[in-house]
Amino acid sequence: MLHEKGSSMGEPKNDQPAMHEESRKEFLKEIIKMPGGEKILECIQCGSCASGCPTRVAMDYSPMQIIKMINLGMKKEVLSSTTLWVCSSCYTCATRCPRDVNFTALVMSLRNKAIQENMVENPTSLKFHRYFFEVIKKNGRLHESELLMKILNKTDFSSLRGTANLAIRMLRKGKVQLRASKIEQASWLESIQEETNTEKKSQ
């Protein structure tokens, strides 16, 4: 515990605050090196990201709070946050940020970091994220039909029947495509995979 007011100067000095400060700095350094984390120190906590986020209502912490928590060294709270998995990667936060903080890319990096640190409690989130990267790596973009086929529980016939009916309706309306259109893979996605080493750690 810290010294109470009026305590003797001869008491042993507690080094916990110094240890916490060192841990905070190390976590912050790690994040700054990741894609999306390069400019988090420039965040002015204006709230533009949080106010425009369409999935904020389902998050435990807003994008603005996550950035603040990173600066405070709250590693466990950040990496175990549901915010990382609720984020829909719509880029609203990134486009509205006056300091060009790319929170969407940061979330991708934090997801991989959470996997690396074995801090993902929901196995569905882990499964979805792994297959999401597989599809993106293969096609350069998301192909919803292929992703759905990977994450579906093939033994749940009731769910399969319902999904098939929905898929047919969406196909008729042109909302989904059976064949994926391929584009060149984004360089930032490769950076996330390389710098957080997600494939090696999550298998």
SULSUL-V499925 format. One record per backbone hydrogen bond with DSSP energy under -0.5 kcal/mol. CO is the residue of the C=O (numbers start at 1). NH is the residue of the N-H. If there is no record, write none. Layout:
# SULSUL-V499925
co=<CO & CO>
nh=<NH & NH>
This chain:
# SULSUL-V499925
co=<4 & 8 & 15 & 16 & 17 & 18 & 19 & 20 & 21 & 22 & 23 & 24 & 25 & 26 & 27 & 28 & 29 & 31 & 34 & 37 & 39 & 40 & 47 & 48 & 49 & 50 & 53 & 55 & 56 & 62 & 63 & 64 & 65 & 66 & 67 & 68 & 69 & 70 & 73 & 74 & 75 & 76 & 78 & 81 & 82 & 82 & 83 & 91 & 92 & 93 & 97 & 100 & 101 & 102 & 103 & 104 & 105 & 106 & 107 & 108 & 109 & 110 & 111 & 112 & 113 & 114 & 115 & 119 & 121 & 122 & 123 & 124 & 125 & 126 & 127 & 128 & 129 & 130 & 131 & 132 & 133 & 134 & 135 & 136 & 139 & 142 & 143 & 144 & 145 & 146 & 147 & 148 & 152 & 153 & 155 & 156 & 157 & 158 & 159 & 160 & 161 & 162 & 163 & 164 & 165 & 166 & 167 & 168 & 169 & 170 & 170 & 171 & 180 & 186 & 187 & 188 & 189 & 190 & 191 & 192 & 193 & 193 & 197 & 198 & 199>
nh=<7 & 11 & 19 & 20 & 21 & 22 & 23 & 24 & 25 & 26 & 27 & 28 & 29 & 30 & 31 & 32 & 33 & 34 & 37 & 40 & 42 & 43 & 51 & 52 & 53 & 53 & 56 & 58 & 59 & 66 & 67 & 68 & 69 & 70 & 71 & 72 & 74 & 73 & 75 & 78 & 79 & 80 & 81 & 84 & 85 & 86 & 87 & 95 & 96 & 97 & 100 & 102 & 103 & 106 & 107 & 108 & 109 & 110 & 111 & 112 & 113 & 114 & 115 & 116 & 117 & 119 & 118 & 121 & 123 & 126 & 127 & 128 & 129 & 130 & 131 & 132 & 133 & 134 & 135 & 136 & 137 & 138 & 139 & 140 & 183 & 144 & 147 & 148 & 149 & 150 & 151 & 152 & 154 & 156 & 157 & 160 & 161 & 162 & 163 & 164 & 165 & 166 & 167 & 168 & 169 & 170 & 171 & 172 & 173 & 175 & 176 & 174 & 182 & 190 & 191 & 192 & 193 & 194 & 195 & 196 & 197 & 198 & 201 & 202 & 203>
